Amino acid sequence: MDFKKIVKTLALTAFFTLCGGHVAAQDLLASQAPVDKKMKTVDTLTFNQLLEREYSGLPAEELYADWNNVYAHRATQLPDQYRIDLRDFSMPTPSRVITSNFGPRWGRQHKGLDIKVYTGDTIRAAFSGMVRMVKFEAKGYGKYIVIRHDNGLETIYGHLSKQLVKENQVVKAGDVIGLGGSTGRSNGSHLHFETRLCGVALNPALMFDFRAQDVTGDFYVYRKKSYEREAAEATRLRGVQGNGSYNPADVHSTAVAQNSSNGSSERKQTTYASSASRKVHKVKSGETLYRIATKYGVSVEQLRKLNGLKKDSSIRPGQLIRYS
């Protein structure tokens, strides 16, 4: 074999080897492509979940020393005064019927309100926040959910027939979290609803008016000195008015008056603005600031100023917008 034939043979061998390698590489890439695509989707979902968790942070970190999925509630040190923002809310149920008040019941304290619902009725998150617990307690709450909110509150939803969220899940006000039921220590289908601050149960009637399907004001200010009297007065007024509404300013004023008559040094009153001086509109689906402003004869700029809104701020259904 001469030199030219040897070179030609080597060249052809190298060419076919390279072609074969290229084809094999293409086959490998082709078979791997669906796996890579699937892994990319998983990575994206994981990244988005981590990003959402990081962005939201842990709600009310300044009030709570830890985050756990073990204790439904554990009382810690309460501040002397704390303002709870109630503006971005959702009623947990459209039911207006309270079957049991907060306070003494059957020889012990009832730590929440019992609201009449039927098995399968939709239950929603009262405020935005993060789900801390999704558990079952046979001799107590039954199937229940605990959510810690950005405003400092924790809400508990008990006796559910089904839980539709997971622990550590971020939720928005109004998100569906479960279905009404009668699990646990229950004598009939209802929602047991609690509002807690630093693990201590507060009377939900100070914040939620179920008959009016509304909150009692833009804010509720917890005051250690007057809370016990306010809680009792809220229950009394709601009972006197036939499961009805009341002005939270009346609750606080009465509580302070009672406190003063008992020789307390608390004289200074920090009250809520009365309904006469503060008027609010509850945002409906599809409404805009311009539409609300037109309805009440005010400017959009006035609405922004009254509600601390920026030009690029958005509003959502259920939000309270002050217009006077």
N, C-alpha and C positions, 0 to 999 in steps of 0.2 A: 504494500500500500504506500503510495507516494505522499509527500507532505501535504499537498492540496486536499486529498481525500481525507486525511487525518483531521485537518482543520475544519473541513465541512461536517464531518461526523460529530466532532466535539461541539460545534456551533448548534447543530440540530438537536443534540442531546440536551444542551443547556436551555434551548428555546422551549422544548417540550416539558422540561422540568419546571421552568418558571411558569409556564401556562398552567400546568397541573397544580402548582402551589397556589397560584392566583385563584383558580377555580375552587380549590379546597378552602381557601380563605373566605371566598365569597359565600360558599355554603355554610361555613361556620358563622359568619356575620348574619346570614339570613335566618339561621335557626336560632340565633341568640337574640335577634331583634324583638320578638314578642316578650321575651323575658326582661330585656332592658326596658321596654315600654311599660311593662307591669311594675317593675321596680321603681321606675321614674314616677309612676302614679302614686305608689305607696309612699315614696320619699316626699312627694309634694303634699300629700295629706298629712303626713307626720309633721312636716315643716309648718304647714298652716296651723295645725293644732298647737304646736309649740309656740308659734308666733302669736296666736290668739291668747294663749295662756300668759305669755310674757307681756303682751300689750295690756291685758286686763289687770294683771297682777292679782294679788289676793285682796279681796274687799276689806275695807276698814282695818287695815293693818295697824293703825295707831291705837285701836281699841283692844285688839285681841293678840295675846302673846303667842298663840300657836294656831295651827290648822290641822285638824285631825278628823278621821272618819270613824271614831270610836264612841264618843260621848254625844248624845243628842243635845245636852246642855250641861254646862258646868259653870256655876256662878263665880265671877271674878269681881275685882274692884270696880264699882261704878263711879263715873265722874260726878262731881257735885252738880254739874249742869251740862246738858248736851243737846244740841239742836239737830233734829232728824228731818231731813228733806223728804217731803211727801209728794212732791210735784210730779215726778215721773213714775206713775203708779198704774196698776191694773187691779180691779176687784178680782179676788181669787175665784169667785163664783157669782153669777147673776142673781142668785137666791137672796131674797130680802128678809127671810124668816130666821130669827135667832131662837133656838130652842133651849139654850142654857147660857147664863151669863158668866162672866169672869168673877171669881170671888168664892166665898164659902159655899160648899155644897156637900151634903151628906156627910158632914163631920170633918171635911178636909177642904183644902183650897183647890178650886178648879182654875187652872192656869191659862185658860183661853176662852174662846167663844165657840159654841156649837152652832153650826149653820145648817139648816135643813137642805140636804141635797139627796138625789136618788142615785142608786148604783149605776155607774156608767156616765154620770154627769161630768162635764169637762171641768177640770181644776187648773187654774193658771198661776204663774209666778206673780206675786204682788209687786215686786220691784226687780230691777236688774241685779245680777250678782253671780255667784258660783254655788253650785250644789255641793254641800258638804257631806250629807249623808243620805243614803237610800237603803233603808233597813226594814226589818220586820220585828215587832215586839208583841208576842202573843197575849200577854196580860196587861197591855197598855195601849200604845198608839196603833197597834196592828201594822199594816203597811204604811210607812210614813216617809216624808222627805223633809230635810232641813236645808234651807238656803241662806247663805250669808250674803248680805246686800252691801252695795257701795255706800249706802247712807248710814251704815252702822248697825242696822237691825239684823236679826236673824228671824226668819219665819218658819214655822213648823206646820205641816199639813198631815193630819192623822186620819186613820181608819179608811184609807184608800182601797179600792178594789184592784187598782193597777198603777204601777209607777212607770212613767214614760221617759225618765231621764236617768243619767248615770252620775256617780260621784265624780266631782271635779269638773263637771260640765258647766260651761258658761251659758247663762240664760239671760234673756231680756224680759223686761216687764211685759206680761201678757202672753208669754210662751206657754203652751200647754205642757204641764208637767205630770199630770196623772188623772185618774178617774175616781169619782166619788164611790164610797162603799160603806161597809160596816165590819171591817176586819178588826181584830184585837178586842179590847174591852169596850164593847159597844152594844147597845140595845136596839139599834135601828140605824138605817143609813143616814149618815150626816158627815159633815166636814168639821173636824176639830182643828181650829186655827189659832196659833199662838204667835205673839210678837215678843221677842226677847232682845234685851240690850245687855251685853256682857254676860249672857247666860241667865239674866234675871227676867222673869216674866213680867211684861207690862200689859195693862188692860188694852186689848185691841180697840175697844170702844173709844179710846182717847184719840185714835188715829183714823179708824174706818167707820163710816156710817153706812151700814149695809142696806138700811131702808132706802136711803137716798142714792145708793150705789155710787158713793163718792168718798173722798177723804175729808177730814174735818177742817182742813186748811192747807196752806202751802207748806207749813212746818209744824212739827210738834216739838216743844222744848221740854225735855225731861229736867225736872228740878228735884234733887234728892229731898229737900226740906218739905216740899208740898205734894210730892207724888202720891203718897198713900191716900190723902184726902181727895185729890183730883180723881184717882181711880175709882174711889167709892162714889163720888159725886157723879161721874160719868155713867156708872151703872144705874144709879138712882134716877137721874134725869131721863135716861133711855127707857127705863121701866115706866116712869110716870107718864111719858109721852107716848106710850103704847108702841114700844119697839121702834121708836122714832128718832128724829134728828134733834140736834141741839147745837148751840153755839159754843165752841170750845172756850171762848173768852169768858162765858158765864161760868163754866166749870172751874177755870183758874181763879176768877174773882171770888167765887163762893169759897173755894178752898183757902184762899189767902185770908178772907174775912174770918173763917173759922179758926185759922191759925192765929190770927191777931187776937181774937177773943179769948184764946187759951193762954195768952201772955207771951206768945212768941215774939222774937225780935224782928221777924221778917215783916217789913212794912213796904218795901219797895216792890212794885208790881211791874213785871215785864209781860204784858199781855199780847195776845194775838190781835191783829187789826180786826175790827168787827166787820160783819158783812155789809154794813152801811158804807164803810170807807174803803173796803177792798172788794172789788168785784172780779170774778174770774170766769173764764170760758173753758169748757172741756173740749179739747180738739177731737173732731170726728175724722174718720177716714177720708182722705182726699182734700181736706181743708188746707188753705194756705194762710200766711199772715195777712196778705192783702185782703182775702175774703173775710177774715175775722175783723180786721180793721174797718172795712166797709160796713159790716153788720152793726158795729157799735159806734160808728161815726167818729173814729179816731184815726190817726195816721199810723202807718207801719213803723215809722221811726219812734213814735210814742210807745208802741207795743214792745219794740226792741229795748227801749230804755227801761220800761217798767219790769221787764222780765230778764234783763241782763243778757240779751241775745246779740250776737254779732251779725254782720251782714250775710255771712255764709252759714249761719246757724240754721239747722233744720228743725222742724217740729214733727211730733209723732202722735198718732191716735192715743187718747187717754191723758195726754199732757194737759196741765192746767196753765192757761195763759191769762195773766192779769191784764185787764183793760181799763181799770179805774183805780 
